[in-house]
Amino acid sequence: MSYPQVFARCTVGLANLYDIRGPAGKRYKQVMPDLNRSLSTIVRIYGRQHAMLYHFLQTYESVCERRCMPQHVRFLQEWIIEILTINLGQNSDHVDTAKIRLITILIKNEDFQRARALLDEQLARKEAVYGNTDERISQIILEIVDLEMLAAERNQNEQQVKNALSNVIPLLQRSLSIKLKVHSQPRESEGAFNLACCPELKRLARVHSLLLDWKNCEYHISRAVELLAGQLKGARDAFARISPHQQQLYESAGAEVRMAALELAHGLRLQGSFMAEKGSLPSACEAYQRAHALLQGELGGEHPQCEAIRATLASLHRAQKAYTQAQKLF
């Protein structure tokens, strides 16, 4: 390795350390000039597409991110993707990871159109490699749905929002059909939802609530809650069959019960929020009370999540003029 290369690499490492120390450090102002000079040296020696640049650009991007320079971060990440694609090929997992990172950057910068284009590109490539019914397709579909719902939240045009949300429903239905094919059991009735369908069911409930389609909203969130309740029952049954003397199995099964209880509590809180939006306050209270009981058992009554639910319940009781019940919560 030549002297200019060694000097450039050392300079980049030091620049990163000086940047981490922050503005109070003596050489903080020199960080960007040092990085630019080192990057110019490496590009001059190897060209702009050499694999050697990968780690330099990652460090440079970290510095720019700490300094809140979003356009620089985006430019550097796109450069990283270019290098990885040329050196490893379009279908490399490293390229996919880098593109996911770029999508995150674009969403943070609210460039939803470019982020959607990248997700569509990923979806098409996965379909070409794995076919239309692979579960990896479902994961990308969920990312597209989340992006579209976030973009809809930022949109002030009511009709455009309604159209965007309506377009999300077929995507979620497609993802559901994939999950049903992949996870269905021989003894299950055809089309019966399974636990893997919960992410889609929750999102469908949310979309229908935003479209004020309360019948479909209630249907989908109820199915999700039923599946999560079944998961918790199964976990508790399995835990009850294990002796405390089997320490490793006992602890693992206990962790499964805790995870299932927290997932069900989250589903019940969603159900409660949807019922409150609909105006079904008694149903909302029932869902929140079930969620509170689960969280209290797993996290303790003083946990912030329990306190938040109690505050919500108190608000719902006051809305129904049940002031005594509201007061009892505190």
ROTOR-785553 format. One record per residue (C-alpha): x, y, z. Coordinates in pm, 1 decimal. Example, Ala and Ser with C-alpha at 12.3 -4.5 7.8 and 13.67 -1.06 7.14 Angstrom:
BEGIN
+----------+----------+----------+
!       xx !       yy !       zz !
+----------+----------+----------+
!   1230.0 !   -450.0 !    780.0 !
!   1367.0 !   -106.0 !    714.0 !
+----------+----------+----------+
***
This chain:
BEGIN
+----------+----------+----------+
!       xx !       yy !       zz !
+----------+----------+----------+
!      0.0 !      0.0 !      0.0 !
!    145.5 !    336.5 !   -105.5 !
!    209.9 !    626.5 !    131.6 !
!    -81.9 !    837.7 !     -6.1 !
!   -318.7 !    544.9 !     52.5 !
!   -200.8 !    488.9 !    410.2 !
!   -215.0 !    860.7 !    483.6 !
!   -567.0 !    890.3 !    342.3 !
!   -695.3 !    593.7 !    544.9 !
!   -542.4 !    723.6 !    866.9 !
!   -680.3 !   1071.4 !    802.4 !
!  -1032.2 !    935.5 !    755.6 !
!  -1011.8 !    738.9 !   1081.7 !
!   -885.2 !   1038.8 !   1275.1 !
!  -1143.6 !   1269.8 !   1117.9 !
!  -1418.1 !   1035.8 !   1234.2 !
!  -1281.0 !   1037.1 !   1590.3 !
!  -1251.9 !   1417.0 !   1592.7 !
!  -1612.5 !   1442.5 !   1471.1 !
!  -1738.0 !   1206.8 !   1743.2 !
!  -1573.7 !   1430.5 !   2004.8 !
!  -1794.6 !   1714.3 !   1882.4 !
!  -1752.2 !   2091.0 !   1843.0 !
!  -1558.1 !   2118.9 !   2168.9 !
!  -1265.7 !   1932.4 !   2010.2 !
!   -974.1 !   2133.5 !   1872.8 !
!   -980.9 !   1975.3 !   1525.2 !
!  -1359.2 !   1961.7 !   1476.5 !
!  -1351.2 !   2233.8 !   1208.7 !
!  -1091.3 !   2038.5 !   1013.1 !
!  -1297.2 !   1720.0 !    988.1 !
!  -1477.7 !   1795.7 !    659.4 !
!  -1168.7 !   1936.3 !    477.6 !
!   -968.7 !   1629.4 !    590.4 !
!  -1238.8 !   1391.1 !    468.3 !
!  -1269.0 !   1568.1 !    133.3 !
!   -893.7 !   1564.8 !     84.1 !
!   -864.2 !   1193.9 !    170.3 !
!  -1157.0 !   1101.5 !    -52.9 !
!  -1002.9 !   1293.6 !   -344.0 !
!   -677.3 !   1102.3 !   -293.9 !
!   -846.5 !    760.9 !   -301.2 !
!  -1060.3 !    851.2 !   -604.7 !
!   -749.7 !    977.4 !   -787.8 !
!   -563.8 !    649.6 !   -719.5 !
!   -844.0 !    394.3 !   -771.1 !
!  -1127.6 !    571.8 !   -952.7 !
!  -1479.3 !    632.1 !   -817.5 !
!  -1604.2 !    272.2 !   -846.3 !
!  -1332.0 !     77.2 !   -663.8 !
!  -1429.6 !   -139.4 !   -365.4 !
!  -1163.7 !     39.7 !   -157.0 !
!  -1397.6 !    340.1 !   -141.5 !
!  -1673.9 !    150.7 !     37.8 !
!  -1547.1 !    195.4 !    394.9 !
!  -1435.4 !    554.7 !    326.9 !
!  -1784.4 !    646.5 !    208.3 !
!  -1947.9 !    474.4 !    505.1 !
!  -1735.7 !    680.2 !    744.1 !
!  -1801.2 !    999.0 !    548.9 !
!  -2175.4 !    926.7 !    555.0 !
!  -2170.1 !    874.1 !    933.4 !
!  -2003.1 !   1212.5 !    979.1 !
!  -2256.9 !   1383.4 !    751.8 !
!  -2543.3 !   1218.2 !    938.1 !
!  -2412.8 !   1340.0 !   1273.2 !
!  -2387.0 !   1689.1 !   1125.3 !
!  -2745.6 !   1677.9 !    989.9 !
!  -2649.4 !   1699.5 !    621.7 !
!  -2929.8 !   1491.3 !    460.9 !
!  -2844.8 !   1565.9 !     96.8 !
!  -2484.0 !   1458.6 !    149.9 !
!  -2599.5 !   1141.1 !    327.0 !
!  -2828.8 !   1053.5 !     35.7 !
!  -2559.7 !   1122.4 !   -226.6 !
!  -2302.8 !    909.1 !    -42.7 !
!  -2545.4 !    618.9 !      6.4 !
!  -2629.7 !    618.9 !   -365.0 !
!  -2254.6 !    614.3 !   -437.5 !
!  -2214.5 !    316.4 !   -201.1 !
!  -2492.1 !    130.9 !   -387.2 !
!  -2318.8 !    202.1 !   -719.1 !
!  -1990.1 !     57.1 !   -588.7 !
!  -2155.7 !   -252.0 !   -439.3 !
!  -2357.0 !   -317.1 !   -755.7 !
!  -2049.7 !   -297.4 !   -980.4 !
!  -1831.3 !   -513.3 !   -754.2 !
!  -2083.8 !   -767.0 !   -619.2 !
!  -2367.3 !   -770.4 !   -871.8 !
!  -2726.2 !   -647.6 !   -871.0 !
!  -2860.6 !   -949.4 !   -676.8 !
!  -2615.0 !   -930.8 !   -386.8 !
!  -2761.2 !   -920.6 !    -35.5 !
!  -2521.4 !   -634.1 !     40.1 !
!  -2679.8 !   -431.3 !   -239.9 !
!  -3025.7 !   -503.4 !    -98.6 !
!  -2914.2 !   -394.3 !    248.3 !
!  -2767.0 !    -72.8 !    108.2 !
!  -3088.3 !     -0.3 !    -81.7 !
!  -3295.1 !    -54.9 !    232.3 !
!  -3069.0 !    198.0 !    403.2 !
!  -3125.9 !    442.8 !    114.1 !
!  -3503.3 !    391.7 !    137.8 !
!  -3485.5 !    477.8 !    508.8 !
!  -3292.0 !    795.8 !    423.9 !
!  -3542.7 !    891.3 !    153.8 !
!  -3838.8 !    838.0 !    386.0 !
!  -3670.1 !   1049.5 !    652.2 !
!  -3632.3 !   1323.6 !    389.5 !
!  -3995.6 !   1266.0 !    279.5 !
!  -3893.7 !   1175.7 !    -75.2 !
!  -4172.8 !    918.2 !    -90.9 !
!  -4180.2 !    893.5 !   -471.1 !
!  -3815.8 !    787.8 !   -500.1 !
!  -3853.2 !    550.0 !   -203.5 !
!  -4155.8 !    387.1 !   -367.9 !
!  -3964.1 !    347.6 !   -694.4 !
!  -3685.2 !    163.5 !   -510.4 !
!  -3933.9 !    -60.9 !   -329.4 !
!  -4110.0 !   -141.3 !   -657.6 !
!  -3772.0 !   -228.0 !   -807.9 !
!  -3695.1 !   -458.8 !   -514.7 !
!  -4037.0 !   -622.2 !   -545.0 !
!  -3992.3 !   -690.2 !   -917.4 !
!  -3646.3 !   -839.7 !   -860.4 !
!  -3765.9 !  -1065.2 !   -576.3 !
!  -4058.7 !  -1182.9 !   -786.6 !
!  -3819.9 !  -1269.6 !  -1071.2 !
!  -3594.9 !  -1468.0 !   -835.6 !
!  -3842.1 !  -1632.1 !   -595.4 !
!  -4177.4 !  -1622.0 !   -776.8 !
!  -4502.2 !  -1453.3 !   -678.5 !
!  -4584.4 !  -1661.6 !   -370.5 !
!  -4266.0 !  -1639.5 !   -164.0 !
!  -4301.9 !  -1487.4 !    182.4 !
!  -4017.9 !  -1244.1 !    110.0 !
!  -4259.3 !  -1078.7 !   -133.7 !
!  -4496.6 !  -1015.3 !    156.8 !
!  -4228.1 !   -830.9 !    351.8 !
!  -4164.4 !   -587.3 !     66.7 !
!  -4539.5 !   -538.7 !     18.8 !
!  -4573.1 !   -442.9 !    386.8 !
!  -4290.2 !   -191.2 !    345.5 !
!  -4470.3 !    -41.1 !     44.1 !
!  -4794.8 !    -23.5 !    243.0 !
!  -4624.1 !    149.0 !    536.4 !
!  -4465.2 !    398.3 !    297.8 !
!  -4796.8 !    475.2 !    126.5 !
!  -4974.1 !    523.6 !    459.5 !
!  -4699.1 !    756.9 !    580.9 !
!  -4719.5 !    954.8 !    255.3 !
!  -5099.2 !    973.0 !    295.9 !
!  -5056.3 !   1120.4 !    645.3 !
!  -4847.1 !   1402.5 !    497.4 !
!  -5089.5 !   1469.6 !    210.3 !
!  -5342.9 !   1749.8 !    257.9 !
!  -5556.5 !   1655.2 !    -44.7 !
!  -5847.7 !   1448.1 !     88.7 !
!  -5930.2 !   1278.2 !   -241.9 !
!  -5567.6 !   1184.5 !   -307.3 !
!  -5543.6 !   1037.0 !     42.6 !
!  -5860.6 !    834.1 !    -13.0 !
!  -5728.6 !    702.3 !   -346.4 !
!  -5390.8 !    612.4 !   -194.5 !
!  -5552.5 !    423.3 !     93.9 !
!  -5787.5 !    239.7 !   -142.7 !
!  -5487.0 !    131.0 !   -351.1 !
!  -5320.8 !    -12.2 !    -40.1 !
!  -5601.6 !   -263.5 !     22.4 !
!  -5525.4 !   -490.1 !   -281.1 !
!  -5158.4 !   -496.9 !   -178.3 !
!  -5249.0 !   -616.5 !    169.8 !
!  -5491.0 !   -872.7 !     29.2 !
!  -5214.8 !  -1005.1 !   -195.7 !
!  -4980.0 !  -1032.5 !    102.1 !
!  -5251.9 !  -1214.1 !    297.2 !
!  -5299.6 !  -1465.2 !     17.1 !
!  -4924.6 !  -1538.3 !     20.6 !
!  -4925.3 !  -1591.6 !    397.5 !
!  -5228.7 !  -1819.6 !    373.0 !
!  -5055.0 !  -2037.6 !    112.2 !
!  -4724.1 !  -2051.5 !    296.7 !
!  -4853.5 !  -2109.2 !    650.8 !
!  -5183.8 !  -2294.5 !    605.8 !
!  -5216.5 !  -2628.1 !    786.7 !
!  -5386.0 !  -2935.7 !    631.9 !
!  -5654.5 !  -2943.9 !    902.3 !
!  -5741.2 !  -2575.7 !    869.2 !
!  -6040.6 !  -2467.3 !    667.3 !
!  -5954.1 !  -2304.7 !    335.1 !
!  -5884.2 !  -1933.5 !    368.6 !
!  -5862.6 !  -1944.0 !    750.4 !
!  -5631.6 !  -1675.7 !    885.3 !
!  -5319.3 !  -1782.1 !   1072.8 !
!  -5086.9 !  -1603.0 !   1311.4 !
!  -4855.1 !  -1490.5 !   1029.7 !
!  -5146.0 !  -1284.1 !    890.5 !
!  -5158.7 !  -1047.6 !   1190.6 !
!  -4941.7 !   -769.0 !   1039.2 !
!  -5170.4 !   -753.4 !    735.8 !
!  -5489.3 !   -772.7 !    943.0 !
!  -5377.0 !   -483.8 !   1167.1 !
!  -5288.4 !   -270.2 !    867.4 !
!  -5616.4 !   -350.2 !    693.3 !
!  -5802.1 !   -245.1 !   1006.9 !
!  -5608.7 !     81.4 !   1012.1 !
!  -5674.3 !    153.8 !    643.5 !
!  -6046.6 !     84.6 !    679.8 !
!  -6063.4 !    307.3 !    988.6 !
!  -5908.6 !    593.6 !    791.7 !
!  -6165.2 !    531.4 !    516.7 !
!  -6438.4 !    526.9 !    786.5 !
!  -6531.7 !    171.8 !    686.4 !
!  -6595.2 !     58.3 !   1043.0 !
!  -6746.8 !   -278.6 !    955.8 !
!  -6429.7 !   -398.9 !    780.7 !
!  -6210.5 !   -227.4 !   1039.3 !
!  -6380.6 !   -413.0 !   1324.1 !
!  -6371.4 !   -742.2 !   1134.2 !
!  -5995.9 !   -733.0 !   1065.1 !
!  -5882.7 !   -613.6 !   1407.7 !
!  -6109.4 !   -871.0 !   1575.2 !
!  -5949.6 !  -1150.9 !   1369.4 !
!  -5601.9 !  -1026.1 !   1463.8 !
!  -5690.4 !  -1013.1 !   1834.4 !
!  -5837.1 !  -1365.0 !   1819.0 !
!  -5517.4 !  -1500.4 !   1663.5 !
!  -5299.4 !  -1326.4 !   1921.8 !
!  -5519.8 !  -1453.2 !   2204.7 !
!  -5480.1 !  -1804.5 !   2065.3 !
!  -5103.0 !  -1756.1 !   2055.7 !
!  -5102.3 !  -1652.4 !   2422.8 !
!  -5316.9 !  -1948.9 !   2524.4 !
!  -5084.5 !  -2186.7 !   2340.2 !
!  -4779.0 !  -2030.2 !   2502.2 !
!  -4934.0 !  -2055.3 !   2849.4 !
!  -5032.9 !  -2417.8 !   2793.7 !
!  -4680.4 !  -2503.5 !   2681.1 !
!  -4534.1 !  -2319.8 !   2980.6 !
!  -4760.4 !  -2511.3 !   3221.9 !
!  -4628.8 !  -2845.5 !   3090.9 !
!  -4264.9 !  -2761.7 !   3166.1 !
!  -4110.7 !  -2834.6 !   3505.2 !
!  -3926.1 !  -2546.4 !   3676.2 !
!  -3635.8 !  -2790.3 !   3713.6 !
!  -3584.2 !  -2775.3 !   3336.0 !
!  -3439.6 !  -2429.4 !   3378.5 !
!  -3345.9 !  -2345.3 !   3020.5 !
!  -3675.0 !  -2468.5 !   2873.5 !
!  -3869.4 !  -2306.9 !   3157.5 !
!  -3708.7 !  -1965.9 !   3100.7 !
!  -3753.7 !  -1989.9 !   2723.4 !
!  -4123.4 !  -2080.6 !   2759.1 !
!  -4170.3 !  -1796.5 !   3008.9 !
!  -4020.9 !  -1553.7 !   2758.5 !
!  -4263.7 !  -1685.6 !   2493.4 !
!  -4558.3 !  -1620.3 !   2725.8 !
!  -4435.2 !  -1267.9 !   2796.9 !
!  -4387.2 !  -1189.8 !   2426.5 !
!  -4731.8 !  -1328.5 !   2337.9 !
!  -4894.8 !  -1127.4 !   2619.5 !
!  -4729.7 !   -804.0 !   2502.7 !
!  -4829.6 !   -867.5 !   2139.7 !
!  -5191.3 !   -929.6 !   2244.2 !
!  -5187.9 !   -614.8 !   2458.3 !
!  -5069.4 !   -415.0 !   2155.7 !
!  -5348.9 !   -563.3 !   1943.7 !
!  -5607.2 !   -479.5 !   2209.6 !
!  -5481.9 !   -121.5 !   2232.5 !
!  -5523.8 !    -90.2 !   1854.6 !
!  -5872.4 !   -233.4 !   1882.3 !
!  -5953.5 !     11.3 !   2160.3 !
!  -5828.9 !    307.4 !   1957.6 !
!  -6035.4 !    204.4 !   1653.7 !
!  -6349.5 !    157.5 !   1864.7 !
!  -6294.9 !    498.8 !   2025.5 !
!  -6259.0 !    659.8 !   1681.3 !
!  -6579.9 !    487.0 !   1573.5 !
!  -6756.1 !    620.5 !   1883.5 !
!  -6813.3 !    278.5 !   2045.5 !
!  -6680.7 !    390.1 !   2383.1 !
!  -6790.5 !     85.7 !   2589.4 !
!  -6615.6 !   -149.1 !   2341.9 !
!  -6307.7 !     74.0 !   2350.5 !
!  -6301.7 !     60.5 !   2732.1 !
!  -6330.4 !   -319.3 !   2728.3 !
!  -6034.7 !   -354.7 !   2489.8 !
!  -5819.1 !   -111.9 !   2687.6 !
!  -5903.9 !   -285.3 !   3016.9 !
!  -5793.3 !   -621.7 !   2875.4 !
!  -5472.7 !   -463.9 !   2747.9 !
!  -5408.5 !   -301.7 !   3086.6 !
!  -5457.0 !   -631.0 !   3271.6 !
!  -5202.4 !   -802.8 !   3044.4 !
!  -4945.8 !   -524.0 !   3068.9 !
!  -4990.0 !   -494.7 !   3444.0 !
!  -4920.5 !   -865.7 !   3479.1 !
!  -4607.5 !   -853.1 !   3263.5 !
!  -4463.3 !   -505.9 !   3326.7 !
!  -4612.3 !   -392.5 !   3657.7 !
!  -4873.7 !   -128.4 !   3725.8 !
!  -4621.4 !    156.4 !   3743.2 !
!  -4488.8 !    100.1 !   3391.5 !
!  -4540.4 !    400.3 !   3156.9 !
!  -4750.2 !    187.4 !   2919.7 !
!  -4989.8 !     99.9 !   3202.9 !
!  -5007.8 !    463.8 !   3307.8 !
!  -5084.4 !    566.6 !   2948.5 !
!  -5369.2 !    315.2 !   2924.2 !
!  -5513.4 !    429.8 !   3255.9 !
!  -5508.5 !    789.3 !   3130.9 !
!  -5687.6 !    681.5 !   2811.6 !
!  -5943.8 !    481.4 !   3008.9 !
!  -6007.4 !    775.9 !   3239.3 !
!  -6068.6 !    998.0 !   2936.5 !
!  -6311.8 !    741.7 !   2790.2 !
!  -6498.1 !    708.5 !   3122.3 !
!  -6529.3 !   1085.9 !   3152.0 !
!  -6665.3 !   1100.7 !   2796.5 !
!  -6938.7 !    862.8 !   2913.4 !
!  -6989.4 !   1070.1 !   3230.9 !
!  -6865.9 !    775.9 !   3441.8 !
!  -6667.4 !   1007.4 !   3669.2 !
!  -6642.9 !    763.1 !   3959.9 !
!  -6482.4 !    494.4 !   3742.2 !
!  -6242.4 !    750.5 !   3599.7 !
!  -6138.3 !    860.6 !   3949.0 !
!  -6075.3 !    501.9 !   4062.9 !
!  -5800.3 !    462.4 !   3805.4 !
!  -5571.5 !    704.2 !   3992.7 !
+----------+----------+----------+
***
